[in-house]
Amino acid sequence: DKKHGRVYRVVYKEADKYEPVQLDKASPAEMVEVLKHDNMFWRLRAQRLLVERGEADVVPAILELVKDQSVDELSLNVGAIHGIWTLSGLGMIHPDHPAVYHEVIAALRHTSPAVRKAAVQSLPVSDIPESIQYVIDSQPFSEEDAQLKLAAILAIAETPQTKESTSVGELVARLSCSPEILRDRWLRDALTSAAAAHDGHYLAALSRPEINPQKQTYEVISRVSEHMARSGPSAQKLSQVLTALKASDGPLLETVLAGLSRGWPDDHQLIIDRSGQDALRLWIEKLPAGAKGQLISLAPHWGTDALDHYAVEIITDLMKQIENEDLLDEARVNSARNLVTFRDQDLDVVTEILNLIGAQTPPALADGLLNALQSSRAVGTGVEVIGKLPEMTPTTKQTAFRVLLSKPKTTIELLMAAKLGDLALSDLSLDQKQALANHPDARIREMAKPLLEMGGGLPNPDRQKVFESLISVTQQTGNPELGVELFKKHCAKCHRHGDMGENIGPNLTGMAVHPK
């Protein structure tokens, strides 16, 4: 199956030469011969028996199998494949056994792709990192066999990163720009693992002029950058990446920075060297305003104040973008999110963003600006949001409540405001009231209980009383035109009525025949 690089063998035989009891009693030389047998059951059995026997006296005979360059009609040499795995099971594929080690290295260029794959998989790259160079020199990525490519990439992923593995990082960087590899889900995932295993050298190699990232390459770069950040890199590795990429274009720098920003641990502090600090100044000149904020936020973790003087400029630029009514709502919200992330303890930023929310603010923009405030850690954020509630529309107010309830600190501020009469808990949605009543924080539960009872917050558990309280609604006359608009806004996402809506929930067409 050339498309997927898989090999299938179907064999039917009326009788086999060997019976299990005969194989168990066979001599080592006979077991080696069975490794070439047509039936995989017997091959695997012979391989297991030779490995369990644990003697090296069969190694010369097995090496003869590995040296055999012949292939069958499926381009297989099963004797060589099982020979390699038998040697691996015996622990012989190691520089301490040079004859075996070099014969397996020679098998990397065998005429059968399946034998080459077995050789790649059996080399001890995790214990002997220099073994990976033999794999690379055999040029497995010029082959059509996808399984061979996958084995080679996974071998790279298993190879430890060393100071000498710069060439490995460069190879992975070139592969990550290969459309053929990026199109294959499994090869792409394996490549991401290999790039993460050699993150420093991989990211640094992206600066090379022959590297031409594709759209999916940026996804790999983003994940690898985040992985490197989460692993708590050394100052030397980080400086190496910053310096290598200083001449790169903005999109690449922004992608790497976004990954570093997402993954960087709050408690990981280091001090980058002079070259790294000089590189940061070049980075910030190429980044858009939002990304500049991310970089300045990371700078204190990296032991440098080289970017402090850019802070005022960035705050001003981001506020201009947030206030610019000519920009799309999404762009304005992204700028707000970047500004709050950048100045997450600055209450003035919270106040300025809230001042842009009013009754005339487009709902999507108002919701986005409020959601951006969720990442604020400024003291008094909850109080500021609560003070703005009277100027919000009912829909926007629900978003504000959701933001307030997202953190214990602002939830307590909301309950204190309700206790003082500055807001009514009856404005909360049913799920928000239930979240308060069942809050994991016992202090919040106790504060919420009397307030919810005073406001009739939760539904009466007596369902008959609930029914009786609502039965009067059935006597009212509806507004069909308004009902259509409400259906389109709230119900059509899941339900269908006539030719409107989606077939996710029950179809409501014909519900009018039922009594109210």
Secondary structure, 3 states (H helix, E strand, C coil): CCCCCCCCCCCCCCCCCCCHHHHHCCCHHHHHHHCCCCCHHHHHHHHHHHHHHCCHHHHHHHHHHHHCCCCCCCCCCHHHHHHHHHHHHCCCCCCCCHHHHHHHHHHHHCCCHHHHHHHHHHCCCCCCCCHHHHHHHCCHHHCCCHHHHHHHHHHHHHCCCCCCCHHHHHHHHHHCCCHHHHHCHHHHHHHHHHHHHCHHHHHHHCCCCCCCCCHHHHHHHHHHHHHHHHCCCCHHHHHHHHHHCCCCCHHHHHHHHHHHHHHCCCCCCCCCCHHHHHHHHHHHHHCCHHHHHHHHHHHHHHCCCCCHHHHHHHHHHHHHHHHCCCCCHHHHHHHHHHHHHHCCCCHHHHHHHHCCCCCCCCHHHHHHHHHHHHHCCCCCHHHHHHHHHHHCCHHHHHHHHHHHCCCHHHHHHHHHHHHCCCCCHHHCCHHHHHHHHCCCCHHHHHHHHHHHHHCCCCCCCCHHHHHHHHHHHHHCCCCHHHHHHHHHHHHCCCCEECCEECCCCCCCCCHHHCCC
